[in-house]
Amino acid sequence: METRITKLFNIKYPIIQAGMVWVSGWKLASAVSNCGGLGLIGAGSMKPDLLREHIQKCKTATDKPFGVNIPLLRGDADQLVKTTIDEGVKIVFTSAGHPKKFAALFKENDVKLVHVVPNIKYGLKAQESGCDAVVGEGVEAGGHNGADQLTTFTLVPQLVDALNIPVIAAGGIADGRGILAALALGAEGVQIGTRFAATVESSAHENYKRKVVESQNGDTVLAFRKIGLVRMMKNDFALRAVKAELDGWNEEQLKELLGTKRERLGIFEGDETEGELEAGQGVGLIKDIPIVKELFERLFSEYQSLYKKIRTIENR
């Protein structure tokens, strides 16, 4: 499965585990990298010292490439960038901001830079900024999404047509069928979030993982369009947020409703009622909580089975 993405990161398989807040620490990232994919440490829920600790532990747990995801809108993004560079990490995924601010610094330190984009406009900006690749993330994805609400199936082929750098598909990919479909759209890799969040090595609370497994199609909602669109699983808090928007609450009122540390409350502390349980529409495809190695074997079994089936049809 050699693509420009596997060559760029020196990995065996074009599978990237998303850098998720309160989910992807060193245990998950190293497990994915050890299986031949690319594990990402999610710095969005870490202070610089904690990020340094996770990077160092990840180095001990794997001799394979791994990276760090940094949300650029964080107030201490520059410190997270410095910590990542100081620790010698050579792969960085950025999101929620403009990568140009740090692109030159990353290049000076031989860091491969990938930016998450929700539309063609930002994909072109990322390419112009010197990014080595982009993640085209559809609105099916969990967590924060683009205001245009483009789906993975519509976004990815348009990015492939518009850009010269490789595209990684994200949003709603939770099994081998999704991987094959993404590559058929022209993507050269996939980024998978929610499926990896429901694994043994994920640092998410067991209540969160169980909620993912129990959820069916239609059990996620989009909320907070005025202050930052986010997809999460339905619970009391999420449904109150949806109702508040329908009732015309303004930005200040919505920010007050959101409060602080809702993601931590739901994902890391396991509050199923009042926490923000970020997850993608792929929850309907997730039925268990395996170890990462078992999940990898399953993903490729599904991929290969469907690939052979399609080839058989072509040869008839």
Buried (B, 14 or more C-beta within 10 A) or exposed (E): BEBBBBEBBEBBBBBBBBBBBBBBBBBBBBBBBBBBBBBBBBBBBBEBEEBBBBBEBBBEBBEBBBBBBBBBEBEBBBBBBBBBBEBEBBBBBBBBBBBBBBBEBBEEBEBBBBBBBBBBEBBBBBBEBBBBBBBBBBBBBBBBBBEBBBEBBBBBBBBBEEBEBBBBBBBBBBBBBBBBBBBEBBBBBBBBBBBBBBBBBBBBBEBBBBBBEEBEEEBBBBBBEBBBBBBBBBBEBBEEBBEBBEEEBEEEBBBEBBEEBBBBBBBBBBBBEBBBBBBBBBBBBBEEBBEBBEBBEBBBEBBEEBBEEEEEEEEE
